Amino acid sequence: MNKTIRRTLALAVPDGQSAFLWGPRKTGKTTFLRQTFPLSAVFDLLQTDLYLACLKRPAVFREYVLALPAEQRRLPIIVDEVQKVPAVLDEIHWLIENEKLAFILCGSSARKLKRGHANMLGGRAWRYEMSPLVSHELDHVDLLKALNQGLIPSHYLAEPAAARRSLKAYVQDYLTQEVFAEGLVRNIPAFSRFFEAVGFSHGEMVNYANIARDCGIDAKTVKEYYQILVDTLLGIMVEPYAKRQSRQVMTKTPKFYVFDVGVAGVLCKRSITEARGSGFGRAFEHFILMELTAYRAYAEKEFRINYWRTKTGREVDFILGDGAVAIEVKSGGNLGTPELAGLKAFMEDEPSCKAFLVSTEAKARQVGSVRIVPWQEFLCALWAGKIL
């Protein structure tokens, strides 16, 4: 990862406070922690010798920590890939309580720990999440590059050919294997078929019955598989907005999005060559969603992100909060009445909401109550706290 990129995440823990830092692999957690705590001791459980020693006798971890110089014990102690040896958390708990030490515990997923009833430190550690790169961290976002290569740091910063190979390897050798290796599923062939199906339905309303039929499993199992992806931070569900009860509004079917637009492109077998067309439009929408979710996490906001759709096909891509902000994402120029139809329909129910049409147009325009805004301007306002 390029060290000149300053991450937006503020891991501001007071002296003596411990924290968990979760996030998918290669999002930059390890680099970020070593830059933020350059003098801290680091225990990396990806190191085979350390992993095997702690797995065989977890108490050895406590002995390693107590042998650290006093000046390092006064600093937060970093434990990378903590989910690989859940029993180490008991030793960490003891060290926090009895030695008053602080830890930064880093990993790709807490699901294995929770399912195994591991010691999650009973609220003694704050929780943080790291996303792929966001616009606020880059001097300039090459939109086509971001949509094709994604914003995992090593992928976005690579040359296109190298990024394509890395993305394929990431999907084939990491994503499915990570789930298998953690023992989160038993039916490996079925999950592999499910993972392929995710590509076909990405960003669309999830039809559990259709996916179950294609994968040869039941709908309940499909729901469990989606939950695994959410729990391992590999994707998010966007639920329909249903503040007001109406027979005309969809209220039950969620949409699923993978955590990175480049990874989604591999799953969808998508290659974008110009800023137009349905492939670009879907990726552009996904890109804006990832910015929204990252902002929510980094700014420690609690607002919900939903979508809104009527049975007649009127739709708004994202509704923030309790209907406070409505966002439609569209590509192309000269956007007008057809593209504003969903926002106007939503505003009939929520007339006080702020409505944005985020676009690839060069200049902002105001059309009635809707602001048509270039995506760069919208994202600057988002990260400045001016949208919500």
C-alpha positions as CSV (number, residue, x, y, z in Angstrom):
1,M,0.0,0.0,0.0
2,N,1.2,3.5,-0.8
3,K,2.2,5.1,2.5
4,T,1.3,8.6,1.3
5,I,-2.4,7.7,1.6
6,R,-3.7,8.8,4.9
7,R,-6.7,6.7,6.0
8,T,-9.8,8.4,7.3
9,L,-10.4,6.0,10.1
10,A,-9.7,7.6,13.4
11,L,-8.8,4.9,15.9
12,A,-8.7,7.3,18.8
13,V,-8.5,5.1,21.9
14,P,-7.6,6.7,25.2
15,D,-4.7,5.3,27.3
16,G,-5.6,1.9,28.7
17,Q,-8.5,1.3,26.3
18,S,-8.6,-1.8,24.0
19,A,-10.2,-2.1,20.6
20,F,-11.2,-4.6,17.9
21,L,-10.5,-3.6,14.3
22,W,-12.4,-5.7,11.8
23,G,-12.3,-5.6,8.0
24,P,-11.9,-7.8,4.9
25,R,-8.4,-8.9,4.1
26,K,-6.2,-6.5,2.2
27,T,-8.2,-3.4,3.1
28,G,-5.0,-2.1,4.9
29,K,-5.7,-2.9,8.6
30,T,-2.1,-4.1,9.3
31,T,-0.4,-1.2,7.6
32,F,-2.7,1.3,9.3
33,L,-2.0,-0.1,12.7
34,R,1.7,-0.2,12.3
35,Q,1.7,3.4,11.1
36,T,-0.6,4.5,13.9
37,F,1.2,2.6,16.6
38,P,4.8,2.4,15.3
39,L,6.4,1.5,18.6
40,S,3.8,-1.1,19.7
41,A,4.6,-4.8,20.0
42,V,2.9,-6.9,17.3
43,F,1.8,-10.5,17.5
44,D,0.8,-11.8,14.1
45,L,-1.1,-15.1,14.2
46,L,-0.5,-15.6,10.5
47,Q,3.0,-16.5,11.5
48,T,3.0,-20.3,11.6
49,D,5.3,-20.7,14.6
50,L,3.3,-18.2,16.8
51,Y,0.0,-19.6,15.6
52,L,1.0,-23.2,16.4
53,A,2.5,-22.3,19.8
54,C,-0.7,-20.4,20.9
55,L,-3.0,-23.1,19.5
56,K,-1.2,-25.8,21.4
57,R,-0.9,-23.8,24.6
58,P,-2.7,-20.4,24.7
59,A,-1.1,-19.5,28.0
60,V,2.2,-19.0,26.1
61,F,0.7,-15.8,24.6
62,R,0.5,-14.3,28.2
63,E,4.1,-15.3,28.8
64,Y,5.2,-13.6,25.6
65,V,3.4,-10.4,26.6
66,L,4.8,-10.4,30.1
67,A,8.3,-10.7,28.7
68,L,7.9,-7.5,26.7
69,P,10.0,-4.5,27.9
70,A,8.0,-2.2,30.2
71,E,7.9,0.7,27.7
72,Q,6.1,-1.6,25.2
73,R,3.6,-2.9,27.8
74,R,2.6,0.8,28.3
75,L,1.6,1.0,24.7
76,P,-1.3,-0.8,23.0
77,I,-0.3,-4.3,22.0
78,I,-1.4,-5.3,18.5
79,V,-2.6,-8.8,17.8
80,D,-3.2,-9.5,14.1
81,E,-5.6,-12.2,12.9
82,V,-6.9,-12.7,16.4
83,Q,-9.8,-14.9,15.2
84,K,-7.4,-17.7,14.2
85,V,-6.8,-18.7,17.9
86,P,-10.0,-17.7,19.9
87,A,-8.5,-19.1,23.1
88,V,-6.0,-16.2,23.1
89,L,-8.8,-13.9,24.0
90,D,-9.0,-15.4,27.5
91,E,-5.4,-14.6,28.0
92,I,-5.9,-11.1,26.7
93,H,-8.9,-10.7,29.1
94,W,-6.7,-11.7,32.0
95,L,-3.9,-9.3,30.9
96,I,-6.4,-6.4,30.6
97,E,-7.9,-7.1,34.1
98,N,-4.7,-8.0,36.0
99,E,-1.9,-6.1,34.3
100,K,-4.0,-3.2,33.0
101,L,-2.6,-3.6,29.5
102,A,-4.3,-2.4,26.3
103,F,-4.7,-4.3,23.1
104,I,-5.7,-3.6,19.5
105,L,-7.1,-6.8,18.2
106,C,-7.3,-7.1,14.4
107,G,-9.0,-9.6,12.2
108,S,-11.1,-10.3,9.1
109,S,-14.2,-11.5,10.9
110,A,-15.7,-11.9,14.4
111,R,-18.2,-14.6,13.2
112,K,-16.0,-17.5,14.1
113,L,-15.4,-16.1,17.5
114,K,-19.0,-15.4,18.3
115,R,-20.2,-18.8,16.9
116,G,-17.5,-20.5,19.0
117,H,-18.6,-18.5,22.1
118,A,-15.2,-17.0,22.4
119,N,-14.4,-14.4,25.0
120,M,-15.3,-11.0,23.3
121,L,-14.0,-9.2,26.4
122,G,-17.4,-8.2,27.7
123,G,-17.4,-4.6,26.3
124,R,-13.8,-3.9,27.4
125,A,-12.8,-3.4,23.7
126,W,-14.3,-0.8,21.4
127,R,-15.3,-1.9,17.9
128,Y,-14.0,-0.3,14.6
129,E,-14.2,-1.4,11.0
130,M,-12.0,-0.6,8.1
131,S,-13.3,-0.3,4.5
132,P,-11.4,-0.2,1.2
133,L,-10.2,3.2,0.1
134,V,-12.7,6.0,-0.1
135,S,-12.7,9.3,-2.1
136,H,-11.8,11.3,1.0
137,E,-8.5,9.5,1.2
138,L,-7.5,10.1,-2.4
139,D,-6.4,13.4,-4.1
140,H,-8.2,12.3,-7.2
141,V,-10.5,9.4,-7.9
142,D,-10.2,7.8,-11.4
143,L,-13.8,6.7,-11.6
144,L,-13.4,4.1,-14.3
145,K,-10.4,2.7,-12.6
146,A,-12.2,2.5,-9.3
147,L,-15.2,0.8,-10.9
148,N,-13.1,-1.8,-12.7
149,Q,-10.3,-2.4,-10.1
150,G,-12.2,-1.6,-6.9
151,L,-10.7,0.3,-4.0
152,I,-8.9,-2.4,-2.1
153,P,-5.6,-0.5,-1.8
154,S,-3.3,-2.9,-3.6
155,H,-5.8,-3.4,-6.4
156,Y,-6.6,0.3,-7.0
157,L,-3.0,1.3,-7.0
158,A,-1.9,-1.5,-9.4
159,E,-1.6,-1.4,-13.1
160,P,-4.8,-2.6,-14.8
161,A,-3.4,-6.0,-15.9
162,A,-1.9,-6.7,-12.5
163,A,-5.1,-5.6,-10.8
164,R,-7.3,-7.9,-12.9
165,R,-5.1,-10.9,-11.9
166,S,-5.1,-9.9,-8.3
167,L,-8.9,-9.5,-8.2
168,K,-9.4,-12.9,-9.7
169,A,-7.0,-14.5,-7.2
170,Y,-8.7,-12.6,-4.4
171,V,-12.1,-14.0,-5.3
172,Q,-11.0,-17.5,-6.2
173,D,-8.3,-18.1,-3.6
174,Y,-9.4,-16.0,-0.7
175,L,-13.1,-15.2,-0.5
176,T,-14.6,-18.7,-0.8
177,Q,-11.6,-20.3,0.8
178,E,-11.7,-17.9,3.8
179,V,-15.3,-19.1,4.5
180,F,-14.3,-22.7,4.1
181,A,-11.1,-22.4,6.2
182,E,-13.0,-20.8,9.1
183,G,-15.4,-23.8,9.1
184,L,-18.4,-21.5,8.5
185,V,-20.1,-23.9,6.0
186,R,-20.1,-27.6,5.6
187,N,-21.5,-28.1,2.1
188,I,-18.7,-26.7,0.1
189,P,-20.1,-27.4,-3.4
190,A,-23.4,-25.8,-2.5
191,F,-21.7,-22.7,-1.1
192,S,-19.5,-22.5,-4.2
193,R,-22.6,-22.5,-6.4
194,F,-24.2,-19.9,-4.2
195,F,-21.2,-17.7,-4.5
196,E,-21.5,-17.8,-8.2
197,A,-25.2,-16.9,-8.0
198,V,-24.3,-13.8,-6.0
199,G,-22.7,-12.4,-9.1
200,F,-25.9,-12.7,-11.1
201,S,-28.1,-11.1,-8.5
202,H,-25.7,-8.5,-7.1
203,G,-27.4,-5.2,-6.5
204,E,-30.8,-6.6,-7.3
205,M,-33.6,-7.6,-5.0
206,V,-32.7,-11.0,-3.6
207,N,-35.0,-13.9,-4.7
208,Y,-34.1,-16.6,-2.1
209,A,-36.3,-19.2,-3.8
210,N,-34.7,-18.8,-7.3
211,I,-31.2,-18.9,-5.9
212,A,-32.0,-21.9,-3.8
213,R,-33.3,-23.7,-6.8
214,D,-30.2,-22.9,-8.9
215,C,-27.9,-24.0,-6.1
216,G,-29.8,-27.2,-5.1
217,I,-30.4,-26.1,-1.5
218,D,-33.3,-24.7,0.4
219,A,-34.2,-21.0,0.8
220,K,-33.4,-21.1,4.5
221,T,-29.8,-22.2,3.7
222,V,-29.5,-19.4,1.1
223,K,-30.4,-16.9,3.8
224,E,-27.8,-18.4,6.1
225,Y,-25.2,-18.1,3.4
226,Y,-26.0,-14.4,2.8
227,Q,-25.7,-13.9,6.6
228,I,-22.3,-15.4,6.6
229,L,-21.2,-12.9,4.0
230,V,-22.6,-10.1,6.0
231,D,-21.1,-11.3,9.3
232,T,-17.7,-11.7,7.6
233,L,-17.9,-8.2,6.3
234,L,-17.8,-9.4,2.7
235,G,-21.1,-7.7,1.9
236,I,-24.1,-5.8,3.2
237,M,-27.9,-6.1,2.9
238,V,-29.8,-3.0,2.0
239,E,-33.4,-3.4,3.3
240,P,-36.4,-1.7,1.7
241,Y,-37.6,1.5,3.3
242,A,-41.0,1.0,4.9
243,K,-41.7,3.9,7.3
244,R,-45.2,4.3,6.0
245,Q,-47.4,1.3,5.4
246,S,-48.6,1.1,1.8
247,R,-49.7,-1.7,-0.4
248,Q,-47.9,-0.1,-3.3
249,V,-44.4,-0.2,-1.7
250,M,-42.1,-3.2,-1.5
251,T,-41.4,-3.9,2.2
252,K,-39.8,-7.3,2.5
253,T,-37.1,-8.0,-0.2
254,P,-33.6,-6.8,0.5
255,K,-30.7,-6.1,-1.9
256,F,-27.2,-7.5,-1.5
257,Y,-24.0,-5.7,-2.3
258,V,-20.4,-7.1,-2.0
259,F,-18.0,-4.9,0.0
260,D,-15.9,-3.8,-2.9
261,V,-17.0,-2.7,-6.4
262,G,-14.0,-4.4,-8.1
263,V,-14.7,-7.7,-6.4
264,A,-18.3,-7.4,-7.5
265,G,-17.1,-6.8,-11.1
266,V,-15.2,-10.2,-11.0
267,L,-18.3,-11.9,-9.7
268,C,-20.5,-10.3,-12.3
269,K,-17.9,-10.9,-15.0
270,R,-18.0,-7.2,-15.8
271,S,-15.6,-5.0,-17.6
272,I,-16.3,-1.2,-18.0
273,T,-14.7,0.7,-20.9
274,E,-16.7,3.9,-20.8
275,A,-18.9,6.0,-18.5
276,R,-22.2,4.7,-20.0
277,G,-24.4,1.7,-20.2
278,S,-26.0,-0.6,-17.7
279,G,-22.8,-2.1,-16.4
280,F,-21.3,1.3,-15.6
281,G,-24.6,2.4,-14.0
282,R,-24.7,-0.5,-11.6
283,A,-21.1,-0.2,-10.7
284,F,-21.5,3.6,-10.2
285,E,-24.5,3.0,-7.9
286,H,-22.4,0.4,-5.9
287,F,-19.5,2.9,-5.6
288,I,-21.8,5.6,-4.1
289,L,-23.2,3.0,-1.6
290,M,-19.7,2.0,-0.5
291,E,-18.9,5.7,0.2
292,L,-22.1,6.0,2.2
293,T,-21.4,2.9,4.3
294,A,-17.8,3.9,4.9
295,Y,-18.8,7.5,6.0
296,R,-21.4,6.0,8.4
297,A,-18.8,3.8,10.0
298,Y,-15.9,6.3,10.1
299,A,-18.0,9.2,11.3
300,E,-19.7,6.9,13.8
301,K,-23.2,7.8,12.6
302,E,-26.2,5.6,13.2
303,F,-28.4,6.3,10.2
304,R,-29.9,3.5,8.2
305,I,-29.4,3.0,4.5
306,N,-32.5,1.6,2.7
307,Y,-33.9,1.6,-0.8
308,W,-37.4,2.4,-1.9
309,R,-39.4,0.8,-4.6
310,T,-43.1,0.6,-5.5
311,K,-44.8,-2.3,-7.2
312,T,-45.2,-0.2,-10.3
313,G,-41.5,0.2,-10.6
314,R,-40.8,3.7,-9.1
315,E,-37.5,3.4,-7.2
316,V,-35.0,5.5,-5.2
317,D,-31.6,3.9,-4.8
318,F,-30.8,5.0,-1.3
319,I,-32.9,6.5,1.6
320,L,-30.8,7.7,4.5
321,G,-32.0,7.9,8.1
322,D,-35.7,8.1,8.6
323,G,-36.4,9.4,5.2
324,A,-34.2,12.5,5.8
325,V,-32.3,12.1,2.5
326,A,-33.2,10.5,-0.8
327,I,-30.5,9.7,-3.3
328,E,-30.8,8.5,-6.9
329,V,-27.6,7.6,-8.8
330,K,-27.6,8.0,-12.6
331,S,-25.0,8.2,-15.3
332,G,-25.3,10.3,-18.5
333,G,-26.0,13.9,-19.4
334,N,-29.1,16.0,-19.7
335,L,-30.9,14.1,-16.9
336,G,-34.5,15.1,-16.6
337,T,-38.1,14.1,-15.9
338,P,-37.7,10.3,-16.4
339,E,-34.7,10.1,-14.1
340,L,-36.4,12.2,-11.4
341,A,-39.6,10.2,-11.4
342,G,-38.6,8.0,-8.4
343,L,-37.5,10.9,-6.3
344,K,-40.6,12.9,-7.0
345,A,-42.8,9.9,-6.1
346,F,-40.9,9.4,-2.8
347,M,-41.2,13.0,-2.0
348,E,-45.0,12.8,-2.2
349,D,-44.8,10.7,1.0
350,E,-41.8,12.5,2.5
351,P,-42.0,16.1,1.3
352,S,-39.4,17.3,3.9
353,C,-36.6,15.1,2.7
354,K,-33.5,16.4,0.9
355,A,-33.4,14.9,-2.6
356,F,-30.2,14.4,-4.7
357,L,-29.7,12.9,-8.1
358,V,-26.0,12.0,-8.0
359,S,-24.7,12.1,-11.6
360,T,-21.8,12.2,-14.0
361,E,-22.8,15.6,-15.2
362,A,-20.2,18.4,-15.0
363,K,-22.2,21.0,-13.1
364,A,-24.8,21.0,-10.4
365,R,-28.4,21.9,-11.3
366,Q,-31.6,22.5,-9.2
367,V,-34.8,21.0,-10.7
368,G,-37.7,21.8,-8.4
369,S,-36.9,20.2,-5.0
370,V,-34.2,17.9,-6.5
371,R,-30.5,18.8,-6.7
372,I,-28.7,17.2,-9.6
373,V,-25.1,17.1,-8.5
374,P,-21.8,15.8,-9.9
375,W,-20.7,12.8,-7.9
376,Q,-17.4,14.5,-6.9
377,E,-19.3,17.4,-5.4
378,F,-21.7,15.1,-3.6
379,L,-18.9,13.0,-2.0
380,C,-17.1,16.2,-0.9
381,A,-20.3,17.3,0.8
382,L,-20.9,13.8,2.3
383,W,-17.5,13.7,3.9
384,A,-17.8,17.3,5.1
385,G,-21.0,16.2,7.0
386,K,-23.3,18.4,4.9
387,I,-25.6,15.6,3.5
388,L,-26.9,14.1,6.8
